[in-house]
Amino acid sequence: MVTKFSSGRTRQVYEFMRLHRRQFEVGKPNKAWITDITYIRTWEGWLYLAVVLDLFSRKIVGWAVAPTIGRGLVWQRFCRTNGLIPSMSRRGNCWDNAVAESFFSSLKKEHIKKKTYKNRSIARDAIAEYIESFYNPTRRHSHLGGVSPAAFEAAGSRR
């Protein structure tokens, strides 16, 4: 998870290692983001997908793909540049990333459907189409009262 942090940068790392403690309800946009990485199968090899998801609206606010799972996909530089503090749990503790895992599940069940893409470029285009043309503007979420992330964010209110 990643959260915006504007002051008090002198806190010790231990204090914000698990900053959110699985609190997935957020009252405003851009107060808490969650990130994760998954992989997509292509005939050229794996394509790794990293997403940044706003916990308020479940909107994908940023995403990137790469053929390797290098430091560029881990968002460390992004966090430093934007005054964000990462909040992480121990390895293998998937419950702290349940919201991102839910997005990846939707992507794979609704769009990829066990497909192996011919190449990474085709996979990237398919992911872009899903996120930008369907998931953010159109896909309804029961968690959001049956509206899309874009509609929920535009309404600007938490149930």
Secondary structure, DSSP 8 states (H G I E B T S, - for coil): -EEE--S-TTS-GGGGTTSSTT----SSTTSEEEEEEEEE-BTTS-EEEEEEEETTT--EEEEEEESS--GGGGTHHHHHHTTEEE----TT-GGGGHHHHHHHHHHIIIIITT--BSSHHHHHHHHHIIIIIIITTT--BGGGTSB-HHHHHHHT---
